[in-house]
């Protein structure tokens, strides 16, 4: 595998020098200062690629080139934004960046209910609790129609949870669900979120899928021309939240996209954390089925206490994703292609060694350094002793 690392640009608390010292070969970054939908100046792309090369690494993956909300809704000025997207793909290809990670999630790109979950060893991780989400929707967002979104038992448990929660705990939940996304500093407000959700009131999952497929088929000629691989990120979490439709949450969703968009350049970012949030998903089976369409990987692990309640694992190798089996599939696919795939450690605990840095939640140095080391060690072990199959888990 190619050892990747997400870098948030010059404002990142972690320098490219430190990233290289972690054993990284491939930088995963974006032009975060560019407004969504804008055309990226080729000069800025070249500068970023040159900076990565000057530090001994290659900018291989653009994560992400955001898709404008007008494109997702097929409203407003969406045609201009699609044309701008094509120009960005050409500009990236000209500078040697040939993989684009993106998502098509409306309004909210991800959600966690605890950004500071303290573990017994003192390290800090991220967590999600569907009952806390339900309580937030009931008592903060006050979203209508919750009786259709959640069953009676879930709403009753959320009501009890909120009633027992202290003011500090309620604030923790609300702040986490409204916080700005990776690479941004803009946090939402309940009022602003309600307005954004209203814009999708008439767009259900089948319609949003049609909009995605239309977008991908519109840019496919540009993908064929430039050789760029589009790697869509799975929904995070892979189930409905805030009443928003989910369209890439399972093997069935990927299968449908592959049928609707036949180009091999239309593929997936295999994110074990996002897919693994739903215990029905099996990342190993998904990799096997769609191996030709997997252009980029995020590897991490989750620990579930029950369905819909989970936290980031202490180790990238331990959790509901069978990481040794998944790494074995990755190595098989790399041998078939004759080329390595960029894999980045996705999220990591905040350690005492990270104190003093202003890192985005989940993107500390120490935690990801451990995660990358674990993944590289697993890769080396599997390569050292080739085998046809892996032993069953104990």
C-alpha positions in Angstrom: 0.0 0.0 0.0 1.0 3.6 -0.4 1.1 5.3 3.0 -1.3 8.3 2.9 -2.0 11.1 5.3 -4.6 13.8 5.3 -3.0 17.3 5.5 -5.2 20.4 6.0 -2.7 22.7 4.3 -0.5 25.5 5.6 -2.9 26.1 8.6 -2.6 22.4 9.8 -1.0 22.0 13.2 1.0 19.1 11.7 3.8 20.0 9.3 4.7 18.2 6.1 8.1 17.5 7.7 6.4 15.7 10.6 4.2 13.8 8.2 7.1 12.6 6.2 8.8 11.5 9.4 5.8 9.3 10.1 6.7 7.2 7.0 4.2 8.8 4.7 4.7 8.8 0.9 1.5 10.2 -0.4 -0.3 13.3 0.8 -4.0 13.6 0.8 -5.1 17.2 0.8 -7.2 19.9 -0.9 -7.3 23.6 -1.5 -9.5 24.3 1.6 -9.4 28.0 1.1 -11.4 27.8 -2.2 -15.2 28.3 -2.0 -17.3 25.3 -2.8 -18.0 25.4 -6.5 -15.2 27.7 -7.5 -12.6 26.9 -10.1 -9.3 26.0 -8.5 -6.4 28.1 -9.9 -3.8 25.8 -11.5 -1.1 27.9 -9.9 -2.3 27.0 -6.4 -2.6 23.3 -7.3 1.0 23.4 -8.6 2.2 25.2 -5.5 0.7 22.6 -3.2 2.1 19.7 -5.3 5.5 21.4 -5.3 5.4 21.8 -1.5 4.6 18.1 -1.0 7.5 17.2 -3.4 9.9 19.5 -1.6 9.2 17.5 1.6 9.8 14.2 -0.1 6.2 13.2 -0.8 3.6 13.2 -3.6 0.2 14.8 -3.6 -1.8 11.8 -4.9 -5.4 12.3 -3.7 -7.5 15.4 -3.6 -9.8 15.1 -0.5 -11.9 16.6 -1.3 -13.2 18.5 -4.3 -16.6 19.4 -2.7 -19.8 19.1 -4.7 -22.0 22.2 -4.6 -25.4 21.8 -3.0 -27.0 23.1 -6.2 -25.5 20.1 -8.0 -26.8 17.7 -5.4 -30.3 19.2 -5.7 -30.1 19.8 -9.5 -31.4 23.3 -8.8 -30.2 26.9 -9.2 -26.9 27.3 -11.0 -26.0 23.6 -11.0 -24.9 23.5 -14.6 -22.2 26.1 -14.1 -21.0 24.2 -11.0 -20.8 21.0 -13.0 -18.7 22.8 -15.6 -16.5 24.2 -12.9 -16.0 20.7 -11.5 -14.8 19.5 -14.9 -12.3 22.4 -15.0 -11.0 21.4 -11.6 -10.6 17.8 -12.7 -8.5 18.9 -15.7 -6.4 21.3 -13.6 -5.7 18.6 -11.0 -4.8 16.1 -13.7 -2.4 18.6 -15.3 -0.6 18.7 -12.0 -0.5 15.0 -11.5 -3.3 14.5 -9.0 -5.3 11.6 -10.4 -7.7 10.5 -7.5 -10.5 12.6 -6.1 -12.3 11.7 -2.9 -15.7 13.4 -2.5 -19.1 12.8 -1.0 -22.7 13.5 -2.0 -24.2 13.8 1.4 -26.6 16.7 1.7 -25.9 19.4 4.3 -24.0 17.4 6.9 -20.9 15.4 5.8 -20.6 13.5 9.0 -21.9 13.3 12.6 -20.6 12.4 16.0 -22.2 13.1 19.4 -19.1 13.2 21.5 -15.8 14.7 20.2 -14.0 14.3 23.5 -14.8 10.9 24.8 -12.1 10.1 27.4 -10.8 6.5 27.6 -9.5 4.8 30.7 -5.9 5.5 29.6 -6.6 9.3 29.3 -6.6 9.4 25.5 -9.5 11.1 23.7 -11.6 9.6 20.9 -14.8 10.2 19.0 -18.2 8.5 19.7 -21.7 8.3 18.3 -25.0 7.5 20.0 -28.2 7.3 18.0 -30.3 8.0 21.1 -28.4 11.3 21.7 -29.0 12.2 18.0 -32.7 11.5 18.5 -32.7 13.6 21.7 -31.0 16.5 19.9 -33.6 16.3 17.1 -36.4 16.3 19.6 -35.3 19.0 22.0 -32.8 21.2 20.2 -33.6 21.0 16.5 -37.3 20.3 17.2 -37.7 18.6 13.8 -41.3 17.7 12.9 -42.2 14.2 11.9 -39.9 12.4 14.3 -42.6 9.8 15.0 -41.9 8.5 11.5 -38.1 8.7 11.8 -37.8 6.9 15.1 -39.9 4.2 16.7 -41.6 4.7 20.1 -38.9 2.9 22.0 -36.1 5.0 20.6 -38.0 8.2 21.3 -38.8 7.2 24.8 -35.2 6.3 25.5 -34.0 9.6 24.0 -36.5 11.5 26.2 -35.2 9.7 29.3 -31.6 10.4 28.3 -32.2 14.1 27.8 -34.1 14.4 31.0 -31.2 12.9 33.0 -28.5 14.8 31.1 -26.8 17.8 32.7 -26.6 21.1 31.0 -23.0 20.3 30.2 -23.9 17.0 28.6 -26.6 18.6 26.5 -24.2 21.2 25.3 -21.6 18.5 24.5 -24.2 16.7 22.2 -25.4 19.9 20.5 -21.9 21.2 19.9 -20.7 18.0 18.4 -23.6 17.7 16.0 -23.3 21.3 14.9 -19.5 21.5 14.7 -17.7 22.5 11.5 -16.5 19.7 9.2 -12.9 18.7 8.6 -11.1 21.4 6.7 -13.6 24.1 7.8 -14.1 26.3 10.8 -17.7 27.1 10.2 -20.1 25.7 12.8 -23.8 25.4 12.2 -26.7 26.7 14.4 -30.0 25.0 15.0 -31.7 27.8 13.0 -29.3 27.5 10.1 -29.5 23.7 10.1 -33.3 23.9 9.9 -33.1 26.1 6.9 -30.6 23.8 5.1 -32.8 20.8 5.9 -35.8 22.5 4.5 -34.1 22.7 1.1 -34.1 18.9 0.9 -37.7 18.5 2.1 -38.8 17.3 -1.4 -35.7 15.2 -2.2 -35.9 11.6 -1.2 -33.2 8.9 -1.5 -34.2 7.7 -5.1 -34.2 11.3 -6.3 -30.8 12.1 -4.7 -29.4 8.9 -6.3 -30.6 10.0 -9.7 -28.9 13.4 -9.1 -25.7 11.7 -8.2 -25.7 9.4 -11.3 -26.5 12.4 -13.5 -23.6 14.3 -12.1 -21.2 11.4 -12.5 -22.3 10.6 -16.1 -21.9 14.3 -17.0 -18.3 14.3 -15.8 -17.4 10.9 -17.1 -16.0 12.1 -20.5 -13.7 14.4 -18.5 -12.7 11.4 -16.3 -11.9 9.4 -19.4 -10.0 12.3 -20.9 -7.8 13.0 -17.8 -7.6 9.5 -16.3 -8.9 10.7 -13.0 -10.6 8.2 -10.7 -13.6 9.5 -8.7 -13.8 7.8 -5.3 -17.0 8.6 -3.5 -17.0 8.5 0.3 -19.7 6.4 1.9 -22.4 8.1 4.0 -21.3 8.8 7.5 -23.1 7.5 9.4 -24.6 5.0 6.9 -28.2 5.6 8.1 -30.6 8.5 7.9 -30.0 11.5 10.2 -32.0 14.7 10.5 -34.4 13.3 7.9 -31.8 13.6 5.2 -31.6 10.8 2.6 -28.7 8.3 2.5 -27.6 6.9 -0.9 -24.2 5.3 -0.4 -24.4 3.3 2.7 -24.2 -0.4 1.7 -23.0 -2.9 -0.9 -26.4 -2.6 -2.6 -26.0 1.2 -3.0 -22.5 0.8 -4.5 -23.9 -1.9 -6.9 -26.6 0.4 -8.0 -24.2 3.2 -8.7 -21.9 0.9 -10.7 -24.8 -0.2 -12.9 -25.9 3.4 -13.5 -22.4 4.7 -14.0 -20.5 2.1 -16.1 -17.1 3.9 -16.3 -14.4 2.2 -14.2 -13.3 5.7 -13.2 -16.4 6.0 -11.1 -15.5 4.3 -7.9 -15.4 4.3 -4.2 -13.3 5.3 -1.2 -13.4 2.2 1.0 -13.9 3.8 4.4 -14.1 1.1 7.0 -15.2 3.6 9.7 -18.2 4.9 7.8 -19.3 1.5 6.5 -18.5 -0.1 9.8 -20.9 2.1 11.6 -23.7 -0.2 10.4 -23.0 -3.7 11.7 -24.8 -5.2 8.7 -21.9 -4.0 6.4 -18.9 -6.3 5.8 -16.0 -4.2 4.5 -14.1 -7.3 3.5 -17.0 -8.6 1.3 -17.5 -5.1 -0.1 -13.8 -4.9 -1.1 -14.0 -8.3 -2.8 -17.1 -7.5 -4.8 -16.0 -4.0 -5.9 -12.2 -4.4 -5.9 -11.9 -2.9 -9.4 -13.8 0.2 -8.4 -11.9 0.9 -5.1 -9.5 3.8 -5.8 -8.6 5.0 -2.3 -9.0 3.7 1.3 -9.6 5.0 4.8 -8.7 2.3 7.3 -9.8 2.6 11.0 -11.9 0.6 13.4 -15.0 1.0 15.6 -16.2 -0.6 18.8 -20.0 -1.0 19.2 -21.7 -1.4 22.5 -25.0 -1.9 20.6 -26.3 -1.1 17.1 -26.2 2.6 16.5 -23.9 3.2 19.5 -20.1 3.1 18.9 -16.8 4.8 19.4 -13.5 4.9 17.6 -11.4 2.0 18.6 -8.1 2.2 20.6 -6.4 0.3 17.7 -6.9 0.5 13.9 -6.6 -3.3 14.0 -9.2 -4.1 16.6 -13.0 -3.7 16.2 -15.8 -4.9 14.0 -13.8 -4.7 10.8 -11.5 -7.7 10.2 -8.5 -5.6 9.3 -6.1 -8.5 8.6 -8.6 -10.0 6.2 -9.2 -6.6 4.6 -5.5 -5.9 4.2 -5.0 -9.3 2.6 -7.7 -8.3 0.0 -5.9 -5.0 -0.6 -2.6 -6.8 -1.2 -4.3 -9.2 -3.6 -5.8 -6.3 -5.6 -2.5 -4.5 -5.7 -0.9 -7.6 -7.2 -3.6 -7.9 -9.7 -3.2 -4.2 -10.8 0.5 -4.1 -10.6 0.1 -0.9 -8.6 -0.3 0.2 -5.0 -3.4 1.9 -3.6 -3.2 4.9 -1.3 -4.4 4.1 2.2 -4.6 6.6 5.0 -5.2 6.0 8.7 -8.5 7.6 9.3 -8.9 9.3 12.6 -6.8 8.6 15.7 -7.0 9.1 19.4 -5.8 12.4 20.9 -2.8 11.4 23.1 -1.0 13.4 25.8 1.8 13.9 23.2 -0.7 15.8 21.1 -1.6 18.4 23.8 -0.8 21.9 22.8 -1.7 21.3 19.1 -4.9 22.6 17.7 -5.9 19.6 15.6 -9.2 18.9 14.0 -11.2 16.2 15.9 -9.9 12.8 14.9 -6.9 14.2 13.1 -4.2 14.2 15.8 -0.6 13.3 15.1 0.1 10.7 17.7 -3.1 8.7 17.2 -2.8 8.6 13.5 1.0 7.8 13.7 0.1 4.7 15.8 -2.6 3.8 13.3 -0.3 4.1 10.3 2.4 2.1 12.1 -0.1 -0.7 12.9 -1.3 -0.8 9.2 2.2 -0.9 7.9 3.2 -3.6 10.3 0.2 -5.7 9.3 1.1 -5.2 5.6 4.7 -6.2 6.2 3.6 -9.3 8.1 1.2 -10.5 5.4 3.9 -9.9 2.7 6.5 -11.7 4.7 4.5 -14.8 5.0 2.3 -15.1 1.9 -0.7 -17.4 2.2 -3.7 -18.3 0.2 -6.1 -17.6 3.1 -6.0 -16.2 6.5 -6.6 -18.1 9.8 -10.0 -17.8 11.3 -10.3 -15.4 14.2 -10.0 -16.9 17.6 
